[in-house]
Amino acid sequence: MSTETLPAVDTEKITALAAELRELLGDAAVSDEDAALERVSVDGSTLSPVIMEKLPLGRAQLVVYPPNAEAIAIAIGAAVRHGVPITPRGKGTGNYGQAIPMSGGMVLDMSKARAIVEVGDGFLIAEAGAPMIQIEQAANKTGQQVLMFPSTVQSSIGGFVSGGSGGTGSIKHGMLTSIVGGYVRSIDVVHAESDAHLLHLTGADAHVYLHNYGVAGIIARVEVALEPQQPWSALYASFDDFHDSFNLIRAVAALEPTPRLVSTDGPTLADALPSDEALPAGKASLRVILDDSTIEAATALIEGAGGTVEAVRPGLQATMKLSMMSYNHPIEWLQKAYPGVYFHIEVGGDALVDRIDEVHEIYPGAMLHLEAMAQGGPGGMLAAPYTGEADMLAGFERMRALGVGYHNPHQWFVDYEPERSAALAAITDPLGLLNPGKLLEPDVDTGRKR
Ligand SMILES: Cc1cc2nc3c(=O)[nH]c(=O)nc-3n(C[C@H](O)[C@H](O)[C@H](O)COP(=O)(O)OP(=O)(O)OC[C@H]3O[C@@H](n4cnc5c(N)ncnc54)[C@H](O)[C@@H]3O)c2cc1C
């Protein structure tokens, strides 16, 4: 993998673009101050020791804060006319460098374009910068809920659909890329054209823009599907032996109505989570966001497997707290507790439960954070002390032999259907200005099916 930072753009072009953007959008919408440029040149890459070794990967020369979807198109048109690269940015929580401006140029910061435009029966329309938690709260006010959201609940809808994969709700609805026309109903997208404008696309036409980091078009507005709201509670259980909680995950996930989240981890990972009396030290933890009508059945399952229900807490605040301890978040907490020690790999499949001791043996000191998933068995994050990229890669064959699916996330290239994104980008971004540096073939085994 090349770690070379691509060359920055000619200063004269940046100065001319900044002047035009100030004319078009006003002074407050444009900045070339060091602190602002620094802030938009980093993302959540510190989660990855592999990428940390390669930083910095690029630096913005200009940042623009469009206040709404129309202004996003105006800023893109101006940048194209000046031949300046454009890197879109939501909240910047993507953890592997995908939002880093590798060719310099302009960062399009969506944080001010965050309006909830409309909430209707079964749908919500929001501007790209709207935080996921704000979207869920707006849906709840109408007796509805979003199908799915990531553990980074403050991240933006534009960033989630462009860079994210799944989260709370995926256990029922699947991952972002597996629900064509189901999660994202429509988008307003902007191509890299000198007369850039909003283009409204629905269903499968919209789907081809998802999870490709904005390389083929920048999403300005998103329409997501909503479903009727359910009465959710957060249930915490503890186990003396993590095998028991891992074994239980499939039975808890099979409760009807389906839980929104079922997470479990062994004592070291659970002890690294924010302290809470419902997370007793030295025990494995099972955490469930479940429909209130299933609390009794879940309790019976847990106690039957030798576990103890530590707490059941109703309401949005309590369930959001569990979401923020799911998916990648336990790895972040682990790294806070033990800075610089651990790396992680995304893993999936029934072998994670059925052959867990062999899975743990692949990397010395390994431990698993597990989530129930809709398809393909449970999935999660395998964390282990980092001894170098080569050692990490060496474990892949052994995982495959055990029947463990894996995805090496420690790289910033579009690796979900990259050929399709490249073909689309050739039409929608002929000058290669959209998020440059992300549309190349990775020379590492990412494990993702092409
Ligand atoms: C601790 C931790 C936990 C996480 N947990 C999850 C999880 O549970 N599930 C999950 O899916 N992800 C997770 N992530 C990854 C990431 O936080 C999410 O995918 C998040 O939703 C990204 O949103 P963002 O607003 O921060 O996007 P950013 O990081 O700003 O952007 C993500 C990518 O999309 C591009 N982009 C941003 N906005 C747009 C736009 N409007 N149009 C086109 N392209 C755009 C960016 O250039 C970048 O390539 C986690 C990350 C961390 C650090």
The ligand as an SDF file (V2000), in Angstrom:
LIG
                    3D

 53 58  0  0  0  0  0  0  0  0999 V2000
  -15.3290    4.1430   17.9560 C   0  0  0  0  0  0  0  0  0  0  0  0
  -15.9690    4.0090   16.6190 C   0  0  0  0  0  0  0  0  0  0  0  0
  -17.1240    3.2530   16.4840 C   0  0  0  0  0  0  0  0  0  0  0  0
  -17.7480    3.0930   15.2310 C   0  0  0  0  0  0  0  0  0  0  0  0
  -18.8740    2.3180   15.1490 N   0  0  0  0  0  0  0  0  0  0  0  0
  -19.4550    2.1600   13.9380 C   0  0  0  0  0  0  0  0  0  0  0  0
  -20.6510    1.3770   13.8090 C   0  0  0  0  0  0  0  0  0  0  0  0
  -21.2530    0.9280   14.7770 O   0  0  0  0  0  0  0  0  0  0  0  0
  -21.1440    1.1770   12.5590 N   0  0  0  0  0  0  0  0  0  0  0  0
  -20.5790    1.7510   11.4500 C   0  0  0  0  0  0  0  0  0  0  0  0
  -21.0890    1.5570   10.3520 O   0  0  0  0  0  0  0  0  0  0  0  0
  -19.4820    2.5240   11.5650 N   0  0  0  0  0  0  0  0  0  0  0  0
  -18.9200    2.7460   12.7670 C   0  0  0  0  0  0  0  0  0  0  0  0
  -17.8070    3.5300   12.8590 N   0  0  0  0  0  0  0  0  0  0  0  0
  -17.3140    4.2090   11.6710 C   0  0  0  0  0  0  0  0  0  0  0  0
  -17.9440    5.6300   11.5220 C   0  0  0  0  0  0  0  0  0  0  0  0
  -17.9800    6.2580   12.7760 O   0  0  0  0  0  0  0  0  0  0  0  0
  -19.3640    5.5950   11.0250 C   0  0  0  0  0  0  0  0  0  0  0  0
  -19.4560    4.9110    9.8170 O   0  0  0  0  0  0  0  0  0  0  0  0
  -19.9890    6.9950   10.9050 C   0  0  0  0  0  0  0  0  0  0  0  0
  -21.3700    6.8450   10.6830 O   0  0  0  0  0  0  0  0  0  0  0  0
  -19.3690    7.8600    9.8260 C   0  0  0  0  0  0  0  0  0  0  0  0
  -20.0370    9.1010    9.8630 O   0  0  0  0  0  0  0  0  0  0  0  0
  -19.2470   10.4770    9.8770 P   0  0  0  0  0  0  0  0  0  0  0  0
  -20.2590   11.5610    9.8150 O   0  0  0  0  0  0  0  0  0  0  0  0
  -18.2940   10.5660   11.0040 O   0  0  0  0  0  0  0  0  0  0  0  0
  -18.4810   10.3550    8.5030 O   0  0  0  0  0  0  0  0  0  0  0  0
  -17.0070   10.7840    8.0980 P   0  0  0  0  0  0  0  0  0  0  0  0
  -16.0180   10.0310    8.9110 O   0  0  0  0  0  0  0  0  0  0  0  0
  -16.9070   12.2570    8.1190 O   0  0  0  0  0  0  0  0  0  0  0  0
  -16.9920   10.2890    6.5900 O   0  0  0  0  0  0  0  0  0  0  0  0
  -17.0060    8.9200    6.2740 C   0  0  0  0  0  0  0  0  0  0  0  0
  -16.6840    8.7610    4.7910 C   0  0  0  0  0  0  0  0  0  0  0  0
  -17.7500    9.2620    3.9960 O   0  0  0  0  0  0  0  0  0  0  0  0
  -17.3500   10.4070    3.2190 C   0  0  0  0  0  0  0  0  0  0  0  0
  -18.4570   11.3570    3.3350 N   0  0  0  0  0  0  0  0  0  0  0  0
  -18.8390   12.0580    4.4370 C   0  0  0  0  0  0  0  0  0  0  0  0
  -19.9510   12.7620    4.1740 N   0  0  0  0  0  0  0  0  0  0  0  0
  -20.2820   12.5080    2.8810 C   0  0  0  0  0  0  0  0  0  0  0  0
  -21.3350   12.9390    2.0300 C   0  0  0  0  0  0  0  0  0  0  0  0
  -22.2790   13.7550    2.4730 N   0  0  0  0  0  0  0  0  0  0  0  0
  -21.3670   12.4620    0.7530 N   0  0  0  0  0  0  0  0  0  0  0  0
  -20.4150   11.6080    0.2930 C   0  0  0  0  0  0  0  0  0  0  0  0
  -19.3830   11.1800    1.0530 N   0  0  0  0  0  0  0  0  0  0  0  0
  -19.3300   11.6160    2.3400 C   0  0  0  0  0  0  0  0  0  0  0  0
  -16.0440   10.8760    3.8320 C   0  0  0  0  0  0  0  0  0  0  0  0
  -15.1920   11.4810    2.8860 O   0  0  0  0  0  0  0  0  0  0  0  0
  -15.4650    9.5630    4.3330 C   0  0  0  0  0  0  0  0  0  0  0  0
  -14.8570    8.8900    3.2620 O   0  0  0  0  0  0  0  0  0  0  0  0
  -17.1880    3.7120   14.1000 C   0  0  0  0  0  0  0  0  0  0  0  0
  -16.0430    4.5000   14.2360 C   0  0  0  0  0  0  0  0  0  0  0  0
  -15.4490    4.6550   15.4760 C   0  0  0  0  0  0  0  0  0  0  0  0
  -14.2260    5.5280   15.5890 C   0  0  0  0  0  0  0  0  0  0  0  0
  1  2  1  0
  2  3  1  0
  2 52  2  0
  3  4  2  0
  4  5  1  0
  4 50  1  0
  5  6  2  0
  6  7  1  0
  6 13  1  0
  7  8  2  0
  7  9  1  0
  9 10  1  0
 10 11  2  0
 10 12  1  0
 12 13  2  0
 13 14  1  0
 14 15  1  0
 14 50  1  0
 15 16  1  0
 16 17  1  0
 16 18  1  0
 18 19  1  0
 18 20  1  0
 20 21  1  0
 20 22  1  0
 22 23  1  0
 23 24  1  0
 24 25  2  0
 24 26  1  0
 24 27  1  0
 27 28  1  0
 28 29  2  0
 28 30  1  0
 28 31  1  0
 31 32  1  0
 32 33  1  0
 33 34  1  0
 33 48  1  0
 34 35  1  0
 35 36  1  0
 35 46  1  0
 36 37  1  0
 36 45  1  0
 37 38  2  0
 38 39  1  0
 39 40  1  0
 39 45  2  0
 40 41  1  0
 40 42  2  0
 42 43  1  0
 43 44  2  0
 44 45  1  0
 46 47  1  0
 46 48  1  0
 48 49  1  0
 50 51  2  0
 51 52  1  0
 52 53  1  0
M  END
$$$$
